[in-house]
Amino acid sequence: MKYLITGATGLIGNNLVRRLLADGDEVRILTRSPRNEALEDLDVEVHHGDVRDAARVDTAVQGVGCVIHAAAHVQVGWTQSELHRQINVEGTRLIAEAALRHGARVIHISTINTLGIGLLDNPADEESGLPGLVPCHYVTSKKNAERAVLQTAARGLDAVIIHPAFCLGPWDWKPSSGRMLLAVNRGTVVAPAGAFNVCDVRDVCAGVAAAAKLAPTGRRYILGGHNLTYLAAWQVFARVGGHAGPRFRLGPIARWLGSVGSDVWTRCTGEEAEINSASIGIGSQQTCFTSQRAIQELGYRTRPLEATVADAWNWFCEHGYVRRRLAASRPSAVSLHS
C-alpha cells in the first residue's frame, strides 16, 4: 500500500515512516521543512506543503491508499488558541475532505487526553473516560479535530481514530516528549502529583500499521503502555540515566503557587512558559487507560517500560542531545504525545 504521512518529522511520524518502509510499503510525506536529519537517507516521496494549504493537501493525497495524519501543533497552555485551531482542526478537516474526494482511508492520530480522565486503580477505555481534564487549547482542538473526522466519516470517509499515550523512543529529533526524560536527568527532587500512561513509540507505530490494514471504519483505539504515577515513572527515567530520581510529589500549595506565578508571568511578558497552570493542572490529574481493545483486535503488544526508557536515553546519548541540550531542558508536567 502507498501511504501519505503528515507530521513525518515528529516522534510518531518519523517512527511510522521507518516502520512502513521496513514493512515494504511505499511512503509519501507532506512536510513544511526541507529534507532534514529526521528523514535523512529514507526512501520517501517528499511533498512540500502545509496541512493548512488546501491545494497542497489535495495534491499530496492523490494516488495514496491511506493517509496517516500525525501532524499537530502541541503546546499545553492558555495561549496560541488560533494556531491550534488552524493546524489541529482546520488542517485535519482539509485532510479528511481530500481523502474523501480521492477515496483514501484516514488513520487520524489524536491523543489519549481527548478521552478524559482514567484512574490508576480503574483505567478507562475508549468510552469510559471521566470528564474534568484541564481543557487547554491543545486538548480542545484535538477533540474538535476528531469531530471534523467523524463529520466527514458520516459522509462516507473511511476513517479510524488512534489515541496514543505518552510516547518515548528513538528518533525523537526535536525532541518532543523526550524532553521530559532529558529534564528529569538534570536532577529534580519533585515530580507531578498525578499518574499517566507511558508507552513505546515503536509499539504505537506497529499498532497504527495494523489499524491501517485491519481496523473497521469508525473504530477508535487506545495505543498505550504502562499506567503509573509520575513519581514512579520519573524514578525509572532517572535510574536509566544513572541519576538520582525525585523523592516527593508536588503538593497542593506548590501547585497553586506555580500556577499563579506562571499565569502572572504570561500576563506581564506575553510569553507562556512550558510549566504553566495548564501543564501543572494536567500533571496533577490521572490519565490512565487500557489498550485491551487494540490487544484483542489488532494484536497490539507493549514492551517493558525500562527497555523503552533505556532505548530512548541511549538514542539521545548517541546523537549528542545529552551533551548539547540537557542543560537547556526543563521538567515538563504534561502527558501528551507529539
Secondary structure as the mmCIF struct_conf table of DSSP 4:
data_model
#
loop_
_struct_conf.conf_type_id
_struct_conf.id
_struct_conf.beg_label_comp_id
_struct_conf.beg_label_asym_id
_struct_conf.beg_label_seq_id
_struct_conf.end_label_comp_id
_struct_conf.end_label_asym_id
_struct_conf.end_label_seq_id
STRN STRN1 LYS A 2 THR A 6
BEND BEND1 GLY A 7 GLY A 7
TURN_TY1_P TURN_TY1_P1 ALA A 8 THR A 9
BEND BEND2 GLY A 10 GLY A 10
HELX_RH_AL_P HELX_RH_AL_P1 LEU A 11 ALA A 22
TURN_TY1_P TURN_TY1_P2 ASP A 23 GLY A 24
STRN STRN2 GLU A 26 THR A 31
BEND BEND3 ARG A 32 SER A 33
HELX_LH_PP_P HELX_LH_PP_P1 PRO A 34 PRO A 34
BEND BEND4 ARG A 35 ARG A 35
HELX_RH_3T_P HELX_RH_3T_P1 GLU A 37 LEU A 39
TURN_TY1_P TURN_TY1_P3 GLU A 40 ASP A 41
STRN STRN3 GLU A 45 HIS A 48
TURN_TY1_P TURN_TY1_P4 VAL A 51 ARG A 52
HELX_RH_AL_P HELX_RH_AL_P2 ALA A 54 VAL A 61
TURN_TY1_P TURN_TY1_P5 GLN A 62 GLY A 63
BEND BEND5 GLY A 65 GLY A 65
STRN STRN4 CYS A 66 HIS A 69
BEND BEND6 GLY A 77 THR A 79
HELX_RH_AL_P HELX_RH_AL_P3 SER A 81 HIS A 84
HELX_RH_PI_P HELX_RH_PI_P1 ARG A 85 GLU A 90
HELX_RH_AL_P HELX_RH_AL_P4 GLY A 91 HIS A 102
TURN_TY1_P TURN_TY1_P6 GLY A 103 GLY A 103
STRN STRN5 ARG A 105 ILE A 109
HELX_RH_3T_P HELX_RH_3T_P2 ILE A 112 LEU A 115
STRN STRN6 ILE A 117 LEU A 119
TURN_TY1_P TURN_TY1_P7 LEU A 120 ASP A 121
STRN STRN7 ASN A 122 ASN A 122
STRN STRN8 ALA A 124 ALA A 124
TURN_TY1_P TURN_TY1_P8 GLU A 126 SER A 128
HELX_LH_PP_P HELX_LH_PP_P2 GLY A 129 GLY A 129
STRN STRN9 LEU A 130 LEU A 130
BEND BEND7 PRO A 131 PRO A 131
HELX_RH_AL_P HELX_RH_AL_P5 HIS A 137 ALA A 153
TURN_TY1_P TURN_TY1_P9 ALA A 154 GLY A 156
STRN STRN10 ALA A 159 PRO A 164
STRN STRN11 PHE A 166 LEU A 168
BEND BEND8 PRO A 170 PRO A 170
BEND BEND9 LYS A 174 LYS A 174
BEND BEND10 SER A 176 SER A 176
TURN_TY1_P TURN_TY1_P10 SER A 177 SER A 177
HELX_RH_AL_P HELX_RH_AL_P6 GLY A 178 VAL A 184
TURN_TY1_P TURN_TY1_P11 ASN A 185 ARG A 186
BEND BEND11 VAL A 189 VAL A 189
STRN STRN12 VAL A 190 ALA A 191
BEND BEND12 ALA A 193 GLY A 194
STRN STRN13 ALA A 195 ASP A 200
HELX_RH_AL_P HELX_RH_AL_P7 VAL A 201 LEU A 214
HELX_LH_PP_P HELX_LH_PP_P3 ALA A 215 PRO A 216
TURN_TY1_P TURN_TY1_P12 THR A 217 GLY A 218
STRN STRN14 ARG A 220 LEU A 223
STRN STRN15 HIS A 226 THR A 229
HELX_RH_AL_P HELX_RH_AL_P8 TYR A 230 GLY A 241
TURN_TY1_P TURN_TY1_P13 GLY A 242 GLY A 242
BEND BEND13 HIS A 243 HIS A 243
STRN STRN16 PHE A 248 ARG A 249
HELX_LH_PP_P HELX_LH_PP_P4 LEU A 250 GLY A 251
HELX_RH_AL_P HELX_RH_AL_P9 PRO A 252 THR A 269
BEND BEND14 GLY A 270 GLY A 270
BEND BEND15 GLU A 274 ASN A 276
HELX_RH_AL_P HELX_RH_AL_P10 SER A 277 GLY A 283
TURN_TY1_P TURN_TY1_P14 SER A 284 SER A 284
BEND BEND16 GLN A 285 GLN A 285
STRN STRN17 GLN A 286 THR A 287
STRN STRN18 PHE A 289 PHE A 289
HELX_RH_AL_P HELX_RH_AL_P11 GLN A 292 LEU A 298
HELX_RH_AL_P HELX_RH_AL_P12 LEU A 305 GLU A 318
TURN_TY1_P TURN_TY1_P15 HIS A 319 GLY A 320
HELX_RH_AL_P HELX_RH_AL_P13 TYR A 321 ARG A 325
HELX_RH_3T_P HELX_RH_3T_P3 LEU A 326 ALA A 328
#
